[in-house]
Amino acid sequence: MSVGNCTSCGATITTAKKFTKFVCPGCNEEKLLRCENCKKTANTYVCKKCGFSGP
């Protein structure tokens, strides 16, 4: 079952894979998803709503 796409790399995230889901620190509204690989390698993510970026 697909949860969504990684905010950093765009990979499809499924419930079978490890991932992180959190609220954007900039706008506190947008839900961001990061795959395990992007979290480990600290790939940059950008909130589509407010433009906040983080590691």
C-alpha positions in Angstrom: 0.0 0.0 0.0 1.4 3.4 -1.0 1.7 6.1 1.6 3.0 8.8 -0.7 6.2 10.0 -2.2 9.5 11.0 -0.5 9.7 14.8 -0.3 13.4 14.7 -1.0 13.8 12.2 -3.8 10.3 11.5 -5.0 10.5 7.7 -4.4 7.2 5.9 -3.8 6.9 5.1 -0.1 4.9 2.0 0.9 3.9 0.8 4.3 6.4 -2.1 3.9 9.4 0.4 3.8 10.8 2.4 6.7 10.0 6.1 6.4 9.5 9.3 8.5 6.4 11.4 8.4 6.4 14.8 10.1 4.8 18.3 10.0 6.8 21.1 8.3 8.7 23.1 10.9 8.1 26.2 8.8 4.4 26.3 8.3 3.2 23.5 10.7 0.7 22.4 8.1 2.3 20.4 5.3 2.9 16.8 6.0 6.4 15.7 4.8 7.6 12.2 4.0 11.2 11.0 3.9 12.4 7.6 2.8 15.0 5.8 5.0 17.8 6.5 2.5 17.2 10.3 2.3 17.0 10.5 6.1 20.3 8.6 6.6 22.1 10.6 3.9 20.5 14.0 5.1 19.2 14.8 1.6 17.6 18.2 1.5 13.8 18.5 1.5 11.7 21.5 0.5 8.1 22.1 1.7 5.9 22.8 -1.3 3.6 25.0 0.7 6.0 27.5 2.4 9.4 26.7 0.8 11.1 25.8 4.1 14.1 23.5 3.4 16.0 21.3 5.8 18.4 18.4 6.0 
